[in-house]
Amino acid sequence: MDRQRLVVAIMAGGGGTRLWPRSRRIEPKQFVAPHAGGDSLLRLTVRRLEGLVPPERILVICGQGHVDLAREHSGLPAEAVIAEPEGRDTAACIGFGARHALRLGDDAVLVVLPADHLIEPREEFQATLLRAAALAAERGVVATIGLPPTHPATGYGYIDRGEPLDDRTPAAFAVRSFKEKPDPDTAREYLARGHYLWNSGIFAFEARTILAAIARHLPDLSEGLMSMADVTDPAEVARVYPTLPRISIDYGLMEKVDDAVVVAAGFSWDDVGSFESLGRYAERRGDRNLSRGEAEFIEASGCLVDNDAPGLVVVSGLEDVLVVRTRDAVLVLPRSQSEMVKKIVEELGQRGRDDHL
Amino acid sequence: MDRQRLVVAIMAGGGGTRLWPRSRRIEPKQFVAPHAGGDSLLRLTVRRLEGLVPPERILVICGQGHVDLAREHSGLPAEAVIAEPEGRDTAACIGFGARHALRLGDDAVLVVLPADHLIEPREEFQATLLRAAALAAERGVVATIGLPPTHPATGYGYIDRGEPLDDRTPAAFAVRSFKEKPDPDTAREYLARGHYLWNSGIFAFEARTILAAIARHLPDLSEGLMSMADVTDPAEVARVYPTLPRISIDYGLMEKVDDAVVVAAGFSWDDVGSFESLGRYAERRGDRNLSRGEAEFIEASGCLVDNDAPGLVVVSGLEDVLVVRTRDAVLVLPRSQSEMVKKIVEELGQRGRDDHL
């Protein structure tokens, strides 16, 4: 495959409720820096593409309200940042990205990836993307990146991988089926069987191939997407976008195509989906305590403080507690519940606390 | 006793470590409002004296660094606020107050009271003060206010009361002895015996009587106090004050005088000595949760949030936890340890966190 065909679309539309109050509606997770004082996840994602594609072939797709933040964090030319007038789930976003990719070339091979993952090392990441993109281009199929599971996670979709494709492309397999997020027993079964991979949410395909697949499997979405004569015309996008059907790419498309392929990743991957993930980048403070930002632990153990504002957090006499502090909010909960922040945010919304979300 | 003789000295020199981070070195407890958004304890103390003495016969004695705050909170004329160049404990402070009271009249009867107590109702409080002041003036003795104990507190000194003085002054007794803060067993014994009162730290005496008592029992302190020709001369005060011996009025004087009297208080009293005390003025939120300021409790019970800054505190999935938030600090600890905040502050000091204290 000619590398000149590559276009990368970074999906930066996440709402970021899982890291509240560190991430907010007005500043979701992709704009949060995993290392205190360091680059945001979006910035790291853009930098991870250096050398793979030139800046003018990177798109960042984000919510209307985040355009300025996305421009600032990505450091890309203004026209690289594409606004969704409202979130319509991943199938619409990817179709919209494919329409934009076609502007950059009829034969564009599009790589779609989330803005808020941490991945290392860059070389292995780029090599894996190239392998997936080449497979997608040569075979005219959807190629996904799968992650060898390290534990029976229930928060990710899985890919049941079939036979190796050929000897020429290492770690590439046919996809037998895509599986939705499993219950714990099923997750353990997947892990034990050894031929399941986590679905990374990173895909590669020719822009025209994915639009054809959308036309076949999601005709309503296709009709909406193709009804826009010019996808760079804000008025036209604003008119059409809110009418697009809301469906995920996994459920709406991936589960229906029968010739997808998967490349097993050799890079380390973290979706930074909870404060426990962020905690991996925190400072070790003795007695199993961890801190990001200013904190003191007094007869406390196993506690995690994420302090994003000037000033001090003191935890005394407690065990396994998570304290998140931003300039204008504090969240205190048991660390065992750190995966449940999304539910807390939903509850706050129901209580009319939207102004804090 | 002629009420024109009364002078009230409010002791506002406390460092306020027991309510950190709500109270700070730069803004101790007397400047904290027990009711969110309401008057500070100092302001409430001044207002509690309305009708008893005119403003020009009220003194507020505070640390040098708190003069502006004390003027603002007390609402008194600028000259009412008297600065101690540094804290030298209560005996020096009371002697200094007595010297100032003498400026207002040779026969001044001085009532000394802490700036950071909550007392109700005002009428009963004033009647009790008048009763103590009259006894002090008529008998030329130290009169104290004692509080009928409600539980075996270990945080207060006790007064062993002797015989009733006479039929004319109800609830007035001879003092058999002053007792320092007891251990728990002793406190329970005091409570059971029925003739012990808590030492409120409120005293009445003629200014010349207390200075004579200081001369007799604390000659070094007396020498220092009397060496100042003019106690309103800042330079003279700054020269002498730091040399005064550091000793408490209880230990240095009260335990040594043998003719003190005590008036048992009929008012309700709270020294606001911990966040549990402050919690009495908080909003009840269900599941035994309490809040001052913006807070939400999600599957939490028995928690207390003291939120003094704009923004939200969310406590989820925890029991009996205390969260204190100010603009620039957060403290999280078990409610059972809310009396130990002073120790936490000491520990923070030892860790070099003075800039946060």
Chai-1 contact restraints between the chains, C-beta under 6 A:
chainA,res_idxA,chainB,res_idxB,connection_type,confidence,min_distance_angstrom,max_distance_angstrom,comment,restraint_id
A,I298,B,I344,contact,1.0,0.0,6.0,A-B,restraint_1
A,I298,B,E347,contact,1.0,0.0,6.0,A-B,restraint_2
A,G311,B,D328,contact,1.0,0.0,6.0,A-B,restraint_3
A,G311,B,A329,contact,1.0,0.0,6.0,A-B,restraint_4
A,L312,B,A329,contact,1.0,0.0,6.0,A-B,restraint_5
A,L312,B,H356,contact,1.0,0.0,6.0,A-B,restraint_6
A,V313,B,V330,contact,1.0,0.0,6.0,A-B,restraint_7
A,V314,B,L331,contact,1.0,0.0,6.0,A-B,restraint_8
A,V315,B,V332,contact,1.0,0.0,6.0,A-B,restraint_9
A,S316,B,L333,contact,1.0,0.0,6.0,A-B,restraint_10
A,S316,B,I344,contact,1.0,0.0,6.0,A-B,restraint_11
A,G317,B,L333,contact,1.0,0.0,6.0,A-B,restraint_12
A,G317,B,P334,contact,1.0,0.0,6.0,A-B,restraint_13
A,G317,B,Q337,contact,1.0,0.0,6.0,A-B,restraint_14
A,V323,B,V332,contact,1.0,0.0,6.0,A-B,restraint_15
A,R325,B,V330,contact,1.0,0.0,6.0,A-B,restraint_16
A,D328,B,G311,contact,1.0,0.0,6.0,A-B,restraint_17
A,A329,B,G311,contact,1.0,0.0,6.0,A-B,restraint_18
A,A329,B,L312,contact,1.0,0.0,6.0,A-B,restraint_19
A,V330,B,V313,contact,1.0,0.0,6.0,A-B,restraint_20
A,V330,B,R325,contact,1.0,0.0,6.0,A-B,restraint_21
A,V330,B,V330,contact,1.0,0.0,6.0,A-B,restraint_22
A,L331,B,V314,contact,1.0,0.0,6.0,A-B,restraint_23
A,V332,B,V315,contact,1.0,0.0,6.0,A-B,restraint_24
A,V332,B,V323,contact,1.0,0.0,6.0,A-B,restraint_25
A,V332,B,V332,contact,1.0,0.0,6.0,A-B,restraint_26
A,L333,B,S316,contact,1.0,0.0,6.0,A-B,restraint_27
A,L333,B,G317,contact,1.0,0.0,6.0,A-B,restraint_28
A,P334,B,G317,contact,1.0,0.0,6.0,A-B,restraint_29
A,Q337,B,G317,contact,1.0,0.0,6.0,A-B,restraint_30
A,I344,B,I298,contact,1.0,0.0,6.0,A-B,restraint_31
A,I344,B,S316,contact,1.0,0.0,6.0,A-B,restraint_32
A,E347,B,I298,contact,1.0,0.0,6.0,A-B,restraint_33
A,H356,B,L312,contact,1.0,0.0,6.0,A-B,restraint_34
